[in-house]
């Protein structure tokens, strides 16, 4: 028996500068990528090449795209008129990852708005605010690729990556860097960046 799972799909809401970095990495991992942004000045082929671009509001586009449990959705616009409907739809369709860019204050306001729409606390807890760390990892990976032959830069980036991924309560330092090779530590979603 051969099992063929559908490709994992990444829907990025917001054709922002971070999206320009996320798209090639997601595609390199074999994911289907779609960008949703009603702001036609940002959502252009010049910026994103042959990526699937939807230049309409998320509440109109996402039902057409076919969002499901093999979909990750990341909201990056900082605009509640664009991000909130996308997040609501992702929660309703049980996306395996739902993330939204923003500070703690912005995220708290977002959760309050969505709660007023009747979304449960349990559902709201699924929205990861840790997209900032995802973006940092993308920047780090880009810098590693750009300077892969520069040993000092690589060591510096590795230290930053370790600090970013360390378990709660563990301090960065020589003990962390000297740890034997083990699985990558799990990131606690409750920890604030």
Buried (B, 14 or more C-beta within 10 A) or exposed (E): EEEEEEEBBBBBBBBBEBBBBBBBBBBEEEBBBBBBBBBEEBBBEEBBEEBEBBBBBBBEBBEEBEBEEBBBBBBBBBBBEBBBBBBBBBBEBEBEBBBBBBEEEBBEEBBEBBEEEEBEEEBBEBBBBBBBBBBBBBBBBBBBEEBEEEEEBBEBBEBBBBEBBBEEEEEEEEEBEEEEEEEEBEBEEEEEE
